[in-house]
């Protein structure tokens, strides 16, 4: 059985060791030492963006909705064939 390909390699959660700034609200959101944050890596320009837990939930909720929509699209095609 071939391994299932993982496609979310550019997204991870890290516990920060030094304070970071949330990319969504640089002035208002701080990620403090010991807090978790969502790290999104952009391989095209080799940059990473950090998001505080509050913003990370919104991003992951959107991703979940997108994944579910794609699953539904696959099912739609699958059943009409
Ligand atoms: Zn934030």
PDB file of the backbone (N, CA, C, O) and the ligand in Angstrom, with CONECT records:
HET     ZN  A 101       1
ATOM      1  N   UNK A   1       0.861  -1.204   0.000  1.00  0.00           N
ATOM      2  CA  UNK A   1       0.000   0.000   0.000  1.00  0.00           C
ATOM      3  C   UNK A   1       0.893   1.249   0.000  1.00  0.00           C
ATOM      4  O   UNK A   1       1.673   1.444   0.932  1.00  0.00           O
ATOM      5  N   UNK A   2       0.789   2.086  -1.024  1.00  0.00           N
ATOM      6  CA  UNK A   2       1.627   3.292  -1.049  1.00  0.00           C
ATOM      7  C   UNK A   2       1.266   4.271   0.062  1.00  0.00           C
ATOM      8  O   UNK A   2       0.122   4.353   0.508  1.00  0.00           O
ATOM      9  N   UNK A   3       2.266   4.995   0.483  1.00  0.00           N
ATOM     10  CA  UNK A   3       2.058   5.997   1.522  1.00  0.00           C
ATOM     11  C   UNK A   3       1.129   7.096   1.011  1.00  0.00           C
ATOM     12  O   UNK A   3       1.155   7.455  -0.166  1.00  0.00           O
ATOM     13  N   UNK A   4       0.319   7.615   1.909  1.00  0.00           N
ATOM     14  CA  UNK A   4      -0.552   8.733   1.532  1.00  0.00           C
ATOM     15  C   UNK A   4       0.272  10.022   1.575  1.00  0.00           C
ATOM     16  O   UNK A   4       0.962  10.311   2.553  1.00  0.00           O
ATOM     17  N   UNK A   5       0.179  10.762   0.518  1.00  0.00           N
ATOM     18  CA  UNK A   5       0.937  12.009   0.432  1.00  0.00           C
ATOM     19  C   UNK A   5       0.385  13.055   1.394  1.00  0.00           C
ATOM     20  O   UNK A   5      -0.826  13.254   1.493  1.00  0.00           O
ATOM     21  N   UNK A   6       1.277  13.704   2.085  1.00  0.00           N
ATOM     22  CA  UNK A   6       0.880  14.799   2.991  1.00  0.00           C
ATOM     23  C   UNK A   6       1.066  16.122   2.250  1.00  0.00           C
ATOM     24  O   UNK A   6       2.119  16.378   1.667  1.00  0.00           O
ATOM     25  N   UNK A   7       0.049  16.939   2.281  1.00  0.00           N
ATOM     26  CA  UNK A   7       0.133  18.181   1.507  1.00  0.00           C
ATOM     27  C   UNK A   7       0.178  19.435   2.387  1.00  0.00           C
ATOM     28  O   UNK A   7       0.245  20.554   1.877  1.00  0.00           O
ATOM     29  N   UNK A   8       0.141  19.243   3.698  1.00  0.00           N
ATOM     30  CA  UNK A   8       0.143  20.417   4.573  1.00  0.00           C
ATOM     31  C   UNK A   8       1.517  20.643   5.213  1.00  0.00           C
ATOM     32  O   UNK A   8       1.616  21.068   6.363  1.00  0.00           O
ATOM     33  N   UNK A   9       2.559  20.354   4.456  1.00  0.00           N
ATOM     34  CA  UNK A   9       3.922  20.446   4.987  1.00  0.00           C
ATOM     35  C   UNK A   9       4.335  21.877   5.325  1.00  0.00           C
ATOM     36  O   UNK A   9       5.239  22.095   6.131  1.00  0.00           O
ATOM     37  N   UNK A  10       3.684  22.824   4.719  1.00  0.00           N
ATOM     38  CA  UNK A  10       4.094  24.218   4.929  1.00  0.00           C
ATOM     39  C   UNK A  10       3.360  24.867   6.103  1.00  0.00           C
ATOM     40  O   UNK A  10       3.480  26.069   6.340  1.00  0.00           O
ATOM     41  N   UNK A  11       2.596  24.048   6.834  1.00  0.00           N
ATOM     42  CA  UNK A  11       1.850  24.581   7.970  1.00  0.00           C
ATOM     43  C   UNK A  11       2.180  23.751   9.205  1.00  0.00           C
ATOM     44  O   UNK A  11       2.132  22.522   9.156  1.00  0.00           O
ATOM     45  N   UNK A  12       2.513  24.409  10.303  1.00  0.00           N
ATOM     46  CA  UNK A  12       2.800  23.677  11.527  1.00  0.00           C
ATOM     47  C   UNK A  12       2.488  24.548  12.736  1.00  0.00           C
ATOM     48  O   UNK A  12       2.295  25.759  12.622  1.00  0.00           O
ATOM     49  N   UNK A  13       2.444  23.903  13.894  1.00  0.00           N
ATOM     50  CA  UNK A  13       2.243  24.622  15.145  1.00  0.00           C
ATOM     51  C   UNK A  13       3.522  24.513  15.956  1.00  0.00           C
ATOM     52  O   UNK A  13       4.075  23.425  16.113  1.00  0.00           O
ATOM     53  N   UNK A  14       3.980  25.620  16.459  1.00  0.00           N
ATOM     54  CA  UNK A  14       5.206  25.645  17.273  1.00  0.00           C
ATOM     55  C   UNK A  14       4.933  26.326  18.602  1.00  0.00           C
ATOM     56  O   UNK A  14       4.077  27.204  18.710  1.00  0.00           O
ATOM     57  N   UNK A  15       5.682  25.900  19.611  1.00  0.00           N
ATOM     58  CA  UNK A  15       5.694  26.628  20.880  1.00  0.00           C
ATOM     59  C   UNK A  15       6.844  27.633  20.777  1.00  0.00           C
ATOM     60  O   UNK A  15       7.988  27.250  20.530  1.00  0.00           O
ATOM     61  N   UNK A  16       6.545  28.889  20.962  1.00  0.00           N
ATOM     62  CA  UNK A  16       7.581  29.893  20.711  1.00  0.00           C
ATOM     63  C   UNK A  16       8.514  30.034  21.917  1.00  0.00           C
ATOM     64  O   UNK A  16       8.084  29.985  23.069  1.00  0.00           O
ATOM     65  N   UNK A  17       9.783  30.207  21.620  1.00  0.00           N
ATOM     66  CA  UNK A  17      10.787  30.369  22.671  1.00  0.00           C
ATOM     67  C   UNK A  17      11.128  31.837  22.905  1.00  0.00           C
ATOM     68  O   UNK A  17      11.600  32.231  23.972  1.00  0.00           O
ATOM     69  N   UNK A  18      10.870  32.631  21.864  1.00  0.00           N
ATOM     70  CA  UNK A  18      11.024  34.078  22.020  1.00  0.00           C
ATOM     71  C   UNK A  18       9.784  34.747  21.444  1.00  0.00           C
ATOM     72  O   UNK A  18       9.153  34.224  20.526  1.00  0.00           O
ATOM     73  N   UNK A  19       9.448  35.892  21.986  1.00  0.00           N
ATOM     74  CA  UNK A  19       8.229  36.582  21.562  1.00  0.00           C
ATOM     75  C   UNK A  19       8.199  36.795  20.044  1.00  0.00           C
ATOM     76  O   UNK A  19       9.204  37.156  19.432  1.00  0.00           O
ATOM     77  N   UNK A  20       7.018  36.561  19.453  1.00  0.00           N
ATOM     78  CA  UNK A  20       6.850  36.794  18.022  1.00  0.00           C
ATOM     79  C   UNK A  20       5.642  37.696  17.810  1.00  0.00           C
ATOM     80  O   UNK A  20       4.809  37.875  18.699  1.00  0.00           O
ATOM     81  N   UNK A  21       5.573  38.253  16.616  1.00  0.00           N
ATOM     82  CA  UNK A  21       4.464  39.146  16.268  1.00  0.00           C
ATOM     83  C   UNK A  21       3.522  38.396  15.340  1.00  0.00           C
ATOM     84  O   UNK A  21       3.959  37.699  14.425  1.00  0.00           O
ATOM     85  N   UNK A  22       2.221  38.546  15.586  1.00  0.00           N
ATOM     86  CA  UNK A  22       1.222  37.907  14.728  1.00  0.00           C
ATOM     87  C   UNK A  22       1.124  38.674  13.417  1.00  0.00           C
ATOM     88  O   UNK A  22       0.972  39.896  13.408  1.00  0.00           O
ATOM     89  N   UNK A  23       1.212  37.947  12.318  1.00  0.00           N
ATOM     90  CA  UNK A  23       1.237  38.604  11.014  1.00  0.00           C
ATOM     91  C   UNK A  23      -0.092  39.283  10.670  1.00  0.00           C
ATOM     92  O   UNK A  23      -0.121  40.237   9.892  1.00  0.00           O
ATOM     93  N   UNK A  24      -1.180  38.793  11.246  1.00  0.00           N
ATOM     94  CA  UNK A  24      -2.484  39.348  10.897  1.00  0.00           C
ATOM     95  C   UNK A  24      -2.707  40.714  11.547  1.00  0.00           C
ATOM     96  O   UNK A  24      -3.383  41.575  10.983  1.00  0.00           O
ATOM     97  N   UNK A  25      -2.141  40.902  12.720  1.00  0.00           N
ATOM     98  CA  UNK A  25      -2.278  42.187  13.411  1.00  0.00           C
ATOM     99  C   UNK A  25      -0.956  42.473  14.123  1.00  0.00           C
ATOM    100  O   UNK A  25      -0.794  42.201  15.313  1.00  0.00           O
ATOM    101  N   UNK A  26      -0.029  43.025  13.363  1.00  0.00           N
ATOM    102  CA  UNK A  26       1.338  43.213  13.873  1.00  0.00           C
ATOM    103  C   UNK A  26       1.394  44.139  15.083  1.00  0.00           C
ATOM    104  O   UNK A  26       2.252  43.988  15.952  1.00  0.00           O
ATOM    105  N   UNK A  27       0.477  45.096  15.130  1.00  0.00           N
ATOM    106  CA  UNK A  27       0.513  46.062  16.225  1.00  0.00           C
ATOM    107  C   UNK A  27      -0.189  45.529  17.473  1.00  0.00           C
ATOM    108  O   UNK A  27       0.203  45.841  18.598  1.00  0.00           O
ATOM    109  N   UNK A  28      -1.226  44.725  17.263  1.00  0.00           N
ATOM    110  CA  UNK A  28      -2.068  44.351  18.398  1.00  0.00           C
ATOM    111  C   UNK A  28      -1.867  42.958  18.963  1.00  0.00           C
ATOM    112  O   UNK A  28      -2.197  42.712  20.123  1.00  0.00           O
ATOM    113  N   UNK A  29      -1.329  42.036  18.162  1.00  0.00           N
ATOM    114  CA  UNK A  29      -1.238  40.646  18.607  1.00  0.00           C
ATOM    115  C   UNK A  29       0.207  40.233  18.844  1.00  0.00           C
ATOM    116  O   UNK A  29       1.036  40.278  17.936  1.00  0.00           O
ATOM    117  N   UNK A  30       0.491  39.839  20.051  1.00  0.00           N
ATOM    118  CA  UNK A  30       1.829  39.363  20.393  1.00  0.00           C
ATOM    119  C   UNK A  30       1.736  37.901  20.811  1.00  0.00           C
ATOM    120  O   UNK A  30       0.819  37.507  21.531  1.00  0.00           O
ATOM    121  N   UNK A  31       2.684  37.109  20.356  1.00  0.00           N
ATOM    122  CA  UNK A  31       2.753  35.704  20.764  1.00  0.00           C
ATOM    123  C   UNK A  31       3.902  35.607  21.761  1.00  0.00           C
ATOM    124  O   UNK A  31       5.069  35.794  21.416  1.00  0.00           O
ATOM    125  N   UNK A  32       3.543  35.312  22.994  1.00  0.00           N
ATOM    126  CA  UNK A  32       4.549  35.337  24.065  1.00  0.00           C
ATOM    127  C   UNK A  32       5.250  33.999  24.221  1.00  0.00           C
ATOM    128  O   UNK A  32       4.754  32.962  23.781  1.00  0.00           O
ATOM    129  N   UNK A  33       6.390  34.044  24.845  1.00  0.00           N
ATOM    130  CA  UNK A  33       7.174  32.843  25.120  1.00  0.00           C
ATOM    131  C   UNK A  33       6.298  31.787  25.788  1.00  0.00           C
ATOM    132  O   UNK A  33       5.591  32.081  26.752  1.00  0.00           O
ATOM    133  N   UNK A  34       6.345  30.567  25.277  1.00  0.00           N
ATOM    134  CA  UNK A  34       5.575  29.475  25.848  1.00  0.00           C
ATOM    135  C   UNK A  34       4.209  29.292  25.201  1.00  0.00           C
ATOM    136  O   UNK A  34       3.569  28.258  25.392  1.00  0.00           O
ATOM    137  N   UNK A  35       3.755  30.283  24.437  1.00  0.00           N
ATOM    138  CA  UNK A  35       2.475  30.167  23.731  1.00  0.00           C
ATOM    139  C   UNK A  35       2.683  29.395  22.431  1.00  0.00           C
ATOM    140  O   UNK A  35       3.790  29.334  21.895  1.00  0.00           O
ATOM    141  N   UNK A  36       1.600  28.811  21.943  1.00  0.00           N
ATOM    142  CA  UNK A  36       1.691  28.148  20.653  1.00  0.00           C
ATOM    143  C   UNK A  36       1.320  29.138  19.559  1.00  0.00           C
ATOM    144  O   UNK A  36       0.563  30.083  19.779  1.00  0.00           O
ATOM    145  N   UNK A  37       1.872  28.898  18.376  1.00  0.00           N
ATOM    146  CA  UNK A  37       1.506  29.740  17.243  1.00  0.00           C
ATOM    147  C   UNK A  37       1.525  28.908  15.972  1.00  0.00           C
ATOM    148  O   UNK A  37       2.220  27.899  15.862  1.00  0.00           O
ATOM    149  N   UNK A  38       0.728  29.378  15.015  1.00  0.00           N
ATOM    150  CA  UNK A  38       0.676  28.721  13.711  1.00  0.00           C
ATOM    151  C   UNK A  38       1.752  29.341  12.829  1.00  0.00           C
ATOM    152  O   UNK A  38       1.841  30.563  12.706  1.00  0.00           O
ATOM    153  N   UNK A  39       2.564  28.489  12.219  1.00  0.00           N
ATOM    154  CA  UNK A  39       3.631  28.963  11.349  1.00  0.00           C
ATOM    155  C   UNK A  39       3.316  28.513   9.925  1.00  0.00           C
ATOM    156  O   UNK A  39       3.155  27.322   9.658  1.00  0.00           O
ATOM    157  N   UNK A  40       3.231  29.474   9.025  1.00  0.00           N
ATOM    158  CA  UNK A  40       2.953  29.182   7.621  1.00  0.00           C
ATOM    159  C   UNK A  40       4.192  29.552   6.822  1.00  0.00           C
ATOM    160  O   UNK A  40       4.618  30.707   6.812  1.00  0.00           O
ATOM    161  N   UNK A  41       4.760  28.569   6.159  1.00  0.00           N
ATOM    162  CA  UNK A  41       5.977  28.781   5.376  1.00  0.00           C
ATOM    163  C   UNK A  41       5.624  28.951   3.907  1.00  0.00           C
ATOM    164  O   UNK A  41       4.857  28.173   3.338  1.00  0.00           O
ATOM    165  N   UNK A  42       6.192  29.972   3.315  1.00  0.00           N
ATOM    166  CA  UNK A  42       6.003  30.198   1.888  1.00  0.00           C
ATOM    167  C   UNK A  42       7.297  29.798   1.189  1.00  0.00           C
ATOM    168  O   UNK A  42       8.289  30.525   1.236  1.00  0.00           O
ATOM    169  N   UNK A  43       7.278  28.635   0.539  1.00  0.00           N
ATOM    170  CA  UNK A  43       8.505  28.129  -0.073  1.00  0.00           C
ATOM    171  C   UNK A  43       8.979  28.988  -1.235  1.00  0.00           C
ATOM    172  O   UNK A  43      10.171  29.030  -1.538  1.00  0.00           O
ATOM    173  N   UNK A  44       8.039  29.679  -1.890  1.00  0.00           N
ATOM    174  CA  UNK A  44       8.403  30.475  -3.064  1.00  0.00           C
ATOM    175  C   UNK A  44       9.372  31.591  -2.696  1.00  0.00           C
ATOM    176  O   UNK A  44      10.352  31.827  -3.401  1.00  0.00           O
ATOM    177  N   UNK A  45       9.095  32.281  -1.585  1.00  0.00           N
ATOM    178  CA  UNK A  45      10.037  33.352  -1.218  1.00  0.00           C
ATOM    179  C   UNK A  45      10.731  33.070   0.118  1.00  0.00           C
ATOM    180  O   UNK A  45      11.278  33.972   0.752  1.00  0.00           O
ATOM    181  N   UNK A  46      10.696  31.809   0.528  1.00  0.00           N
ATOM    182  CA  UNK A  46      11.415  31.347   1.729  1.00  0.00           C
ATOM    183  C   UNK A  46      11.111  32.184   2.967  1.00  0.00           C
ATOM    184  O   UNK A  46      12.005  32.471   3.763  1.00  0.00           O
ATOM    185  N   UNK A  47       9.870  32.569   3.123  1.00  0.00           N
ATOM    186  CA  UNK A  47       9.501  33.352   4.300  1.00  0.00           C
ATOM    187  C   UNK A  47       8.556  32.537   5.168  1.00  0.00           C
ATOM    188  O   UNK A  47       7.892  31.614   4.697  1.00  0.00           O
ATOM    189  N   UNK A  48       8.511  32.898   6.447  1.00  0.00           N
ATOM    190  CA  UNK A  48       7.536  32.286   7.334  1.00  0.00           C
ATOM    191  C   UNK A  48       6.716  33.386   7.982  1.00  0.00           C
ATOM    192  O   UNK A  48       7.207  34.483   8.246  1.00  0.00           O
ATOM    193  N   UNK A  49       5.459  33.066   8.230  1.00  0.00           N
ATOM    194  CA  UNK A  49       4.570  34.005   8.903  1.00  0.00           C
ATOM    195  C   UNK A  49       3.997  33.320  10.128  1.00  0.00           C
ATOM    196  O   UNK A  49       3.620  32.149  10.084  1.00  0.00           O
ATOM    197  N   UNK A  50       3.938  34.065  11.220  1.00  0.00           N
ATOM    198  CA  UNK A  50       3.428  33.532  12.485  1.00  0.00           C
ATOM    199  C   UNK A  50       2.050  34.098  12.774  1.00  0.00           C
ATOM    200  O   UNK A  50       1.760  35.254  12.469  1.00  0.00           O
ATOM    201  N   UNK A  51       1.210  33.268  13.365  1.00  0.00           N
ATOM    202  CA  UNK A  51      -0.137  33.718  13.720  1.00  0.00           C
ATOM    203  C   UNK A  51      -0.453  33.290  15.141  1.00  0.00           C
ATOM    204  O   UNK A  51      -0.176  32.156  15.531  1.00  0.00           O
ATOM    205  N   UNK A  52      -1.035  34.201  15.916  1.00  0.00           N
ATOM    206  CA  UNK A  52      -1.416  33.902  17.289  1.00  0.00           C
ATOM    207  C   UNK A  52      -2.574  32.895  17.283  1.00  0.00           C
ATOM    208  O   UNK A  52      -3.229  32.725  16.255  1.00  0.00           O
ATOM    209  N   UNK A  53      -2.835  32.232  18.405  1.00  0.00           N
ATOM    210  CA  UNK A  53      -3.875  31.206  18.426  1.00  0.00           C
ATOM    211  C   UNK A  53      -5.237  31.701  17.921  1.00  0.00           C
ATOM    212  O   UNK A  53      -5.924  30.985  17.192  1.00  0.00           O
ATOM    213  N   UNK A  54      -5.624  32.905  18.302  1.00  0.00           N
ATOM    214  CA  UNK A  54      -6.922  33.440  17.865  1.00  0.00           C
ATOM    215  C   UNK A  54      -7.002  33.515  16.334  1.00  0.00           C
ATOM    216  O   UNK A  54      -7.987  33.082  15.735  1.00  0.00           O
ATOM    217  N   UNK A  55      -5.974  34.058  15.721  1.00  0.00           N
ATOM    218  CA  UNK A  55      -5.954  34.170  14.262  1.00  0.00           C
ATOM    219  C   UNK A  55      -5.759  32.799  13.615  1.00  0.00           C
ATOM    220  O   UNK A  55      -6.290  32.534  12.537  1.00  0.00           O
ATOM    221  N   UNK A  56      -4.992  31.930  14.285  1.00  0.00           N
ATOM    222  CA  UNK A  56      -4.744  30.594  13.751  1.00  0.00           C
ATOM    223  C   UNK A  56      -6.048  29.800  13.634  1.00  0.00           C
ATOM    224  O   UNK A  56      -6.254  29.081  12.657  1.00  0.00           O
ATOM    225  N   UNK A  57      -6.928  29.934  14.637  1.00  0.00           N
ATOM    226  CA  UNK A  57      -8.214  29.228  14.571  1.00  0.00           C
ATOM    227  C   UNK A  57      -8.999  29.651  13.343  1.00  0.00           C
ATOM    228  O   UNK A  57      -9.585  28.815  12.656  1.00  0.00           O
ATOM    229  N   UNK A  58      -9.012  30.958  13.065  1.00  0.00           N
ATOM    230  CA  UNK A  58      -9.744  31.463  11.903  1.00  0.00           C
ATOM    231  C   UNK A  58      -9.153  30.899  10.614  1.00  0.00           C
ATOM    232  O   UNK A  58      -9.883  30.510   9.702  1.00  0.00           O
ATOM    233  N   UNK A  59      -7.822  30.861  10.550  1.00  0.00           N
ATOM    234  CA  UNK A  59      -7.143  30.354   9.356  1.00  0.00           C
ATOM    235  C   UNK A  59      -7.428  28.860   9.175  1.00  0.00           C
ATOM    236  O   UNK A  59      -7.710  28.404   8.067  1.00  0.00           O
ATOM    237  N   UNK A  60      -7.351  28.104  10.278  1.00  0.00           N
ATOM    238  CA  UNK A  60      -7.582  26.659  10.182  1.00  0.00           C
ATOM    239  C   UNK A  60      -9.044  26.347   9.890  1.00  0.00           C
ATOM    240  O   UNK A  60      -9.348  25.378   9.195  1.00  0.00           O
ATOM    241  N   UNK A  61      -9.963  27.178  10.427  1.00  0.00           N
ATOM    242  CA  UNK A  61     -11.384  27.001  10.104  1.00  0.00           C
ATOM    243  C   UNK A  61     -11.617  27.192   8.613  1.00  0.00           C
ATOM    244  O   UNK A  61     -12.355  26.432   7.985  1.00  0.00           O
ATOM    245  N   UNK A  62     -10.978  28.218   8.051  1.00  0.00           N
ATOM    246  CA  UNK A  62     -11.114  28.470   6.609  1.00  0.00           C
ATOM    247  C   UNK A  62     -10.541  27.301   5.815  1.00  0.00           C
ATOM    248  O   UNK A  62     -11.132  26.865   4.828  1.00  0.00           O
ATOM    249  N   UNK A  63      -9.380  26.792   6.252  1.00  0.00           N
ATOM    250  CA  UNK A  63      -8.749  25.663   5.572  1.00  0.00           C
ATOM    251  C   UNK A  63      -9.650  24.430   5.634  1.00  0.00           C
ATOM    252  O   UNK A  63      -9.789  23.690   4.660  1.00  0.00           O
ATOM    253  N   UNK A  64     -10.263  24.228   6.813  1.00  0.00           N
ATOM    254  CA  UNK A  64     -11.171  23.084   6.986  1.00  0.00           C
ATOM    255  C   UNK A  64     -12.348  23.190   6.026  1.00  0.00           C
ATOM    256  O   UNK A  64     -12.754  22.204   5.410  1.00  0.00           O
ATOM    257  N   UNK A  65     -12.894  24.410   5.907  1.00  0.00           N
ATOM    258  CA  UNK A  65     -14.011  24.625   4.987  1.00  0.00           C
ATOM    259  C   UNK A  65     -13.581  24.355   3.549  1.00  0.00           C
ATOM    260  O   UNK A  65     -14.321  23.751   2.772  1.00  0.00           O
ATOM    261  N   UNK A  66     -12.377  24.808   3.203  1.00  0.00           N
ATOM    262  CA  UNK A  66     -11.865  24.578   1.845  1.00  0.00           C
ATOM    263  C   UNK A  66     -11.675  23.084   1.574  1.00  0.00           C
ATOM    264  O   UNK A  66     -12.012  22.593   0.497  1.00  0.00           O
ATOM    265  N   UNK A  67     -11.130  22.363   2.569  1.00  0.00           N
ATOM    266  CA  UNK A  67     -10.918  20.921   2.400  1.00  0.00           C
ATOM    267  C   UNK A  67     -12.245  20.193   2.238  1.00  0.00           C
ATOM    268  O   UNK A  67     -12.383  19.301   1.401  1.00  0.00           O
ATOM    269  N   UNK A  68     -13.221  20.590   3.056  1.00  0.00           N
ATOM    270  CA  UNK A  68     -14.534  19.945   2.962  1.00  0.00           C
ATOM    271  C   UNK A  68     -15.192  20.220   1.615  1.00  0.00           C
ATOM    272  O   UNK A  68     -15.844  19.348   1.039  1.00  0.00           O
ATOM    273  N   UNK A  69     -15.011  21.466   1.112  1.00  0.00           N
ATOM    274  CA  UNK A  69     -15.586  21.804  -0.191  1.00  0.00           C
ATOM    275  C   UNK A  69     -14.955  20.926  -1.273  1.00  0.00           C
ATOM    276  O   UNK A  69     -15.657  20.434  -2.156  1.00  0.00           O
ATOM    277  N   UNK A  70     -13.642  20.728  -1.210  1.00  0.00           N
ATOM    278  CA  UNK A  70     -12.971  19.907  -2.215  1.00  0.00           C
ATOM    279  C   UNK A  70     -13.429  18.452  -2.136  1.00  0.00           C
ATOM    280  O   UNK A  70     -13.590  17.789  -3.160  1.00  0.00           O
ATOM    281  N   UNK A  71     -13.641  17.956  -0.902  1.00  0.00           N
ATOM    282  CA  UNK A  71     -14.155  16.588  -0.749  1.00  0.00           C
ATOM    283  C   UNK A  71     -15.527  16.473  -1.387  1.00  0.00           C
ATOM    284  O   UNK A  71     -15.831  15.497  -2.072  1.00  0.00           O
ATOM    285  N   UNK A  72     -16.358  17.497  -1.148  1.00  0.00           N
ATOM    286  CA  UNK A  72     -17.702  17.488  -1.721  1.00  0.00           C
ATOM    287  C   UNK A  72     -17.627  17.510  -3.243  1.00  0.00           C
ATOM    288  O   UNK A  72     -18.388  16.812  -3.914  1.00  0.00           O
ATOM    289  N   UNK A  73     -16.710  18.310  -3.790  1.00  0.00           N
ATOM    290  CA  UNK A  73     -16.558  18.386  -5.247  1.00  0.00           C
ATOM    291  C   UNK A  73     -16.148  17.022  -5.813  1.00  0.00           C
ATOM    292  O   UNK A  73     -16.612  16.622  -6.880  1.00  0.00           O
ATOM    293  N   UNK A  74     -15.279  16.315  -5.094  1.00  0.00           N
ATOM    294  CA  UNK A  74     -14.870  14.985  -5.554  1.00  0.00           C
ATOM    295  C   UNK A  74     -16.044  14.017  -5.537  1.00  0.00           C
ATOM    296  O   UNK A  74     -16.231  13.223  -6.459  1.00  0.00           O
ATOM    297  N   UNK A  75     -16.833  14.101  -4.468  1.00  0.00           N
ATOM    298  CA  UNK A  75     -18.000  13.218  -4.360  1.00  0.00           C
ATOM    299  C   UNK A  75     -18.993  13.498  -5.465  1.00  0.00           C
ATOM    300  O   UNK A  75     -19.554  12.576  -6.056  1.00  0.00           O
ATOM    301  N   UNK A  76     -19.213  14.786  -5.747  1.00  0.00           N
ATOM    302  CA  UNK A  76     -20.164  15.174  -6.800  1.00  0.00           C
ATOM    303  C   UNK A  76     -19.796  14.538  -8.131  1.00  0.00           C
ATOM    304  O   UNK A  76     -20.650  13.979  -8.820  1.00  0.00           O
ATOM    305  N   UNK A  77     -18.518  14.628  -8.488  1.00  0.00           N
ATOM    306  CA  UNK A  77     -18.057  14.054  -9.749  1.00  0.00           C
ATOM    307  C   UNK A  77     -18.142  12.536  -9.682  1.00  0.00           C
ATOM    308  O   UNK A  77     -18.561  11.878 -10.634  1.00  0.00           O
ATOM    309  N   UNK A  78     -17.733  11.992  -8.532  1.00  0.00           N
ATOM    310  CA  UNK A  78     -17.710  10.545  -8.364  1.00  0.00           C
ATOM    311  C   UNK A  78     -19.067   9.894  -8.542  1.00  0.00           C
ATOM    312  O   UNK A  78     -19.163   8.818  -9.132  1.00  0.00           O
ATOM    313  N   UNK A  79     -20.124  10.531  -8.040  1.00  0.00           N
ATOM    314  CA  UNK A  79     -21.443   9.911  -8.103  1.00  0.00           C
ATOM    315  C   UNK A  79     -22.125  10.127  -9.443  1.00  0.00           C
ATOM    316  O   UNK A  79     -23.003   9.356  -9.828  1.00  0.00           O
ATOM    317  N   UNK A  80     -21.715  11.198 -10.171  1.00  0.00           N
ATOM    318  CA  UNK A  80     -22.397  11.469 -11.438  1.00  0.00           C
ATOM    319  C   UNK A  80     -21.781  10.661 -12.584  1.00  0.00           C
ATOM    320  O   UNK A  80     -22.342  10.607 -13.679  1.00  0.00           O
ATOM    321  N   UNK A  81     -20.625  10.033 -12.331  1.00  0.00           N
ATOM    322  CA  UNK A  81     -19.955   9.292 -13.415  1.00  0.00           C
ATOM    323  C   UNK A  81     -20.625   7.931 -13.656  1.00  0.00           C
ATOM    324  O   UNK A  81     -20.194   7.177 -14.528  1.00  0.00           O
TER     325      UNK A  81
HETATM  326 ZN    ZN A 101      -3.289  37.314  15.745  1.00  0.00          ZN
END
